[in-house]
Every structure is written in C-alpha cells, then in structure tokens.
Amino acid sequence: MTDSLCVYPLKTIEYKEAWQRQASLFEAMLSQKIQGKQASLGHLLFCEHPPVFTLGKNGKKENLLVSEDLLGKEGIQLFQTDRGGDITYHGYGQLVLYPILDLDHLKIGLREYVYLLEEVIIRSLAEMDMLAQRIKGASGIWIGEQKKICAIGIRASKGITMHGLALNVNTYLAHFAYITACGLEGKQTTSIQKEKAQAYSLSEISEWVLRHFLEVFGLDT
C-alpha cells in the first residue's frame, strides 16, 4: 500500500460524465478494499461543470423554485444524485473537487473528514486574505454568517468517499436564485469574484486547494 494518490488536473466536463468517472473509481476502490487489494490511497478529481442543478438523496424537490421547462430552455440540466445534502448548483467559474479516498487508511471518521474538507477551503481562501468560517447548523464554508461560498456534499460506503465540494470562484450567481440552495432559507450565495471585486484563475485556485488538501490530510501525490 502507498500513501500517494492520483490527482486529475482541472477539466471542464459534463456533470454526468464526472459522476460516472468518480463512481467507477469509487467502485474499484471499494472492490479492492473488500478483497484486501487496495493499491493506492485514492483519487482527487478537479472539475468545472456546465450549468447543472444536483439534488441530494434526501433533498426536497420543492427547493427548485423554477420549472424544469425553464431549465431546459436555458440549457441547465437537473440530476438526482446519491450524495448527502439538498439541492445545489454547479456552473462555469466554479471549482469542483471530488475526493475518492479511504477514510480507514487515513484513520478518520466521516465527521472529521467533512471538518478537514472545510479546513482546506478556509486555508485556501486565506491566500486571498479572505476570512472564511464554518457556522453552526449549516454545512459548507461561509463569509460571515449569511453568505455561502463553498458547498459540501458527500457519500461514503465502507470508508470510501465520493462527491465532494464546490467553491464559487467566478461563478454566475444569478442561477442560485432558482433554488433554495442547500435547503437553507434566508441565506445568500457569494463568490471569490464578488467578494474581491476581481476574477481569479480556476487553475491558480485549484493549485492552492490541492496544496492545502495535501497539507491538511498529510498526503503526498
């Protein structure tokens, strides 16, 4: 067994294709683990998706505030997924990270895993002198108490994870008005671009996220 993991560089990819890719890696790792043949720690997939809404397995369809006909006219897809959490949006200018990891090998539980994912984003945003935080009773990472900048939704089976996080970098925020994001009423959604009044390179942000991911989880590529 090795402590290295495979990192897939940032790529713009349809949500369905990314879901199938990570599901394939997830199933392979799960099978290897069951057979005692685990070959590596796991995989990190960095993605950007065309506009799509995804609904978690326990999500409420009424948190989609517009008709599916309107989504079709605007070229926005809708997927029911097997991750935790409610409804969220992915689109151009958003950095998505899917870690497929073995938590047993890392010797951490699911709650600590989510905490560490949040820590990765807090440290990455600090690179831009942005003060980000967790807030009680709500997942993800926030700017202040009201503005969500990063959503987190995962699935785990036998200690193997899939799905992950979505950080709004230069994201088109108007599409968030079509949903009650993550099922949380009265909250706003923001982006790095909105908070800093300038656009940032997704490639540069992905490098920061990767560096802090490796630091926080104590890993090597």
C-alpha positions as CSV (number, residue, x, y, z in Angstrom):
1,M,0.0,0.0,0.0
2,T,1.2,3.6,-0.7
3,D,0.3,6.9,0.8
4,S,0.2,8.5,-2.7
5,L,-2.9,9.4,-4.5
6,C,-3.8,10.2,-8.1
7,V,-4.6,13.8,-8.9
8,Y,-6.6,14.6,-12.1
9,P,-6.0,18.2,-13.2
10,L,-8.7,20.7,-13.7
11,K,-11.0,19.9,-16.6
12,T,-14.3,21.2,-17.9
13,I,-16.6,18.2,-18.0
14,E,-20.3,17.4,-18.1
15,Y,-21.7,16.6,-14.6
16,K,-23.0,13.2,-15.7
17,E,-19.6,12.2,-17.1
18,A,-17.8,13.3,-14.0
19,W,-20.3,11.4,-11.8
20,Q,-19.8,8.2,-13.9
21,R,-16.0,8.6,-13.7
22,Q,-15.9,9.1,-10.0
23,A,-18.4,6.2,-9.5
24,S,-16.2,3.9,-11.5
25,L,-13.1,4.8,-9.3
26,F,-15.2,4.5,-6.2
27,E,-16.5,1.0,-7.1
28,A,-13.0,-0.1,-8.0
29,M,-11.5,1.1,-4.7
30,L,-14.4,-0.5,-2.8
31,S,-13.9,-3.8,-4.6
32,Q,-10.1,-3.7,-3.9
33,K,-10.7,-2.9,-0.3
34,I,-13.1,-5.8,0.2
35,Q,-10.6,-8.1,-1.4
36,G,-7.7,-6.7,0.7
37,K,-6.0,-5.5,-2.5
38,Q,-6.0,-1.7,-2.1
39,A,-3.3,-0.3,-4.3
40,S,-3.4,3.4,-3.5
41,L,-4.9,5.9,-1.2
42,G,-7.3,7.3,-3.8
43,H,-8.0,10.0,-6.3
44,L,-8.7,13.7,-6.5
45,L,-10.7,14.9,-9.5
46,F,-10.7,18.7,-10.1
47,C,-13.6,19.8,-12.4
48,E,-15.6,22.6,-13.8
49,H,-19.2,21.8,-14.9
50,P,-21.5,23.4,-17.4
51,P,-24.7,24.7,-15.7
52,V,-26.5,22.0,-13.7
53,F,-28.5,21.6,-10.6
54,T,-28.0,18.5,-8.5
55,L,-30.4,17.2,-5.8
56,G,-29.0,15.1,-2.9
57,K,-30.7,11.8,-2.0
58,N,-32.6,13.4,0.9
59,G,-33.1,16.7,-0.9
60,K,-36.6,18.3,-1.4
61,K,-37.7,18.9,-5.0
62,E,-39.6,22.0,-3.8
63,N,-36.3,23.7,-3.2
64,L,-36.1,24.0,-7.0
65,L,-38.0,27.3,-7.4
66,V,-38.5,27.3,-11.2
67,S,-39.9,24.8,-13.6
68,E,-37.9,22.1,-15.4
69,D,-39.2,23.6,-18.6
70,L,-37.4,26.8,-17.8
71,L,-34.2,24.9,-17.0
72,G,-34.5,23.2,-20.4
73,K,-34.9,26.5,-22.2
74,E,-31.8,27.9,-20.5
75,G,-29.8,24.7,-21.1
76,I,-29.4,23.9,-17.4
77,Q,-29.5,20.2,-16.5
78,L,-31.0,18.6,-13.4
79,F,-29.8,15.4,-11.7
80,Q,-30.9,13.4,-8.7
81,T,-27.7,12.2,-7.1
82,D,-26.7,9.8,-4.3
83,R,-24.7,12.3,-2.2
84,G,-25.9,13.8,1.0
85,G,-27.2,17.3,1.2
86,D,-30.1,19.1,-0.6
87,I,-30.0,21.0,-3.9
88,T,-27.0,22.9,-5.2
89,Y,-25.8,24.5,-8.4
90,H,-22.7,23.9,-10.5
91,G,-21.6,26.1,-13.4
92,Y,-18.8,27.7,-15.2
93,G,-16.3,29.6,-13.0
94,Q,-16.9,27.2,-10.1
95,L,-14.2,24.8,-8.8
96,V,-15.4,21.4,-8.0
97,L,-13.3,18.8,-6.2
98,Y,-14.2,15.1,-5.9
99,P,-12.0,13.2,-3.5
100,I,-12.3,9.4,-3.6
101,L,-10.4,8.3,-0.5
102,D,-10.2,5.5,2.1
103,L,-11.0,7.1,5.4
104,D,-10.0,4.0,7.3
105,H,-6.5,4.3,5.8
106,L,-6.5,7.9,6.9
107,K,-7.7,6.9,10.3
108,I,-10.5,9.4,10.4
109,G,-14.3,9.2,10.6
110,L,-16.9,10.9,8.3
111,R,-17.4,13.9,10.6
112,E,-13.7,14.6,10.8
113,Y,-13.4,14.2,7.1
114,V,-16.0,16.9,6.4
115,Y,-14.3,19.1,9.0
116,L,-11.0,18.7,7.2
117,L,-12.5,19.5,3.8
118,E,-13.8,22.7,5.3
119,E,-10.4,23.4,6.7
120,V,-8.9,23.1,3.2
121,I,-11.2,25.8,1.8
122,I,-10.7,28.1,4.8
123,R,-6.9,27.9,4.3
124,S,-7.2,28.3,0.5
125,L,-9.3,31.5,0.9
126,A,-6.9,32.9,3.4
127,E,-4.4,33.0,0.4
128,M,-6.5,36.0,-0.8
129,D,-6.9,37.5,2.7
130,M,-10.5,36.2,2.9
131,L,-11.8,35.3,6.3
132,A,-14.0,32.2,5.8
133,Q,-15.7,30.2,8.5
134,R,-17.9,27.4,9.5
135,I,-21.3,28.2,11.0
136,K,-23.3,26.1,13.4
137,G,-26.1,24.0,11.9
138,A,-25.1,24.6,8.3
139,S,-22.6,22.7,6.1
140,G,-20.0,24.3,3.9
141,I,-17.9,27.4,4.2
142,W,-19.3,30.9,4.7
143,I,-18.2,34.5,4.5
144,G,-19.8,36.0,7.6
145,E,-23.0,34.4,8.9
146,Q,-25.1,34.8,5.7
147,K,-23.0,34.3,2.6
148,K,-22.1,30.7,1.5
149,I,-19.1,30.4,-0.8
150,C,-18.5,26.7,-0.8
151,A,-20.9,23.8,-0.7
152,I,-20.0,20.3,0.6
153,G,-21.9,17.1,-0.1
154,I,-20.5,13.6,0.1
155,R,-21.3,9.9,0.0
156,A,-19.3,7.2,1.8
157,S,-19.5,3.3,1.9
158,K,-17.2,1.1,3.9
159,G,-15.0,4.1,4.5
160,I,-14.6,5.0,0.7
161,T,-15.8,8.5,-0.2
162,M,-17.1,10.2,-3.4
163,H,-18.7,13.5,-4.3
164,G,-17.1,16.5,-2.6
165,L,-17.1,20.3,-2.6
166,A,-17.9,23.2,-4.9
167,L,-16.1,26.5,-4.4
168,N,-17.6,29.6,-6.1
169,V,-14.7,31.4,-7.8
170,N,-16.1,33.4,-10.8
171,T,-19.5,31.6,-10.7
172,Y,-22.6,33.2,-12.3
173,L,-24.5,33.7,-9.1
174,A,-27.9,34.6,-10.6
175,H,-28.7,30.9,-11.2
176,F,-28.7,30.4,-7.4
177,A,-31.9,32.4,-7.4
178,Y,-33.6,29.4,-9.0
179,I,-33.1,27.3,-5.8
180,T,-33.2,27.4,-2.1
181,A,-29.5,26.5,-2.0
182,C,-28.8,23.5,0.2
183,G,-32.3,23.8,1.6
184,L,-31.3,26.9,3.7
185,E,-33.8,29.7,3.6
186,G,-32.8,33.3,4.2
187,K,-29.1,32.7,3.2
188,Q,-27.1,34.2,0.3
189,T,-24.6,32.7,-2.0
190,T,-21.4,34.6,-2.9
191,S,-18.1,34.0,-4.8
192,I,-14.5,35.0,-4.6
193,Q,-15.0,37.3,-7.6
194,K,-17.9,39.1,-5.9
195,E,-16.1,39.4,-2.5
196,K,-12.8,40.6,-4.0
197,A,-14.2,42.5,-7.0
198,Q,-12.0,40.7,-9.4
199,A,-11.8,37.4,-11.4
200,Y,-9.4,34.7,-10.4
201,S,-8.0,31.8,-12.5
202,L,-9.6,28.5,-11.6
203,S,-6.2,26.8,-12.3
204,E,-4.5,29.0,-9.7
205,I,-7.2,28.4,-7.2
206,S,-7.1,24.6,-7.8
207,E,-3.3,24.7,-7.1
208,W,-3.9,26.4,-3.8
209,V,-6.7,23.9,-2.9
210,L,-4.5,21.0,-3.8
211,R,-1.6,22.3,-1.7
212,H,-3.8,22.8,1.3
213,F,-5.6,19.5,0.8
214,L,-2.3,17.6,0.9
215,E,-1.2,19.6,4.0
216,V,-4.4,19.2,5.9
217,F,-4.7,15.5,5.2
218,G,-1.0,14.8,5.5
219,L,-0.7,13.3,2.0
220,D,1.7,13.1,-1.0
221,T,1.0,12.9,-4.7
